[in-house]
Amino acid sequence: MEAKLPDKQYFRIGEVARLTALKASVLRFWETEFKELKPPKSRTGQRLYSKQDIELLLEIKRLLYAEKLTIEGARKRLKTSERSHKASPKASNETSDLLGLVKEVRQELEAIRRML
């Protein structure tokens, strides 16, 4: 799901929409729903997303679309994952490894289901 991002410091909303496969209106809406997502604006009023903002958007997208969480559920999950990242970076790496393994197993099971 993670896209290879160009080597730039900031991205405009159109670029982010293309990179994340989301509409610009969805990005603006998520800014109102997730306080962690506050891209600064240029002098002309254009939103300037950092790579961290894009990673956060991809995580929100995964939580809402892949895990089928509600916006409130995604907010809570982001809060708990933020706490666990601060608490233990080693545990965070182990968790991401486990999540990757679970994703692989899920994809394989979905492929088997499609064959049936």
Rosetta blueprint (number, residue, H / E / L):
1 M L
2 E L
3 A L
4 K L
5 L L
6 P L
7 D L
8 K L
9 Q L
10 Y L
11 F E
12 R L
13 I H
14 G H
15 E H
16 V H
17 A H
18 R H
19 L H
20 T H
21 A L
22 L L
23 K L
24 A H
25 S H
26 V H
27 L H
28 R H
29 F H
30 W H
31 E H
32 T H
33 E H
34 F L
35 K L
36 E L
37 L L
38 K L
39 P L
40 P L
41 K E
42 S L
43 R L
44 T L
45 G L
46 Q L
47 R E
48 L L
49 Y E
50 S L
51 K H
52 Q H
53 D H
54 I H
55 E H
56 L H
57 L H
58 L H
59 E H
60 I H
61 K H
62 R H
63 L H
64 L H
65 Y H
66 A H
67 E L
68 K L
69 L L
70 T L
71 I H
72 E H
73 G H
74 A H
75 R H
76 K H
77 R H
78 L H
79 K H
80 T H
81 S H
82 E H
83 R H
84 S H
85 H H
86 K H
87 A H
88 S L
89 P H
90 K H
91 A H
92 S H
93 N H
94 E H
95 T H
96 S H
97 D H
98 L H
99 L H
100 G H
101 L H
102 V H
103 K H
104 E H
105 V H
106 R H
107 Q H
108 E H
109 L H
110 E H
111 A H
112 I H
113 R H
114 R H
115 M H
116 L L
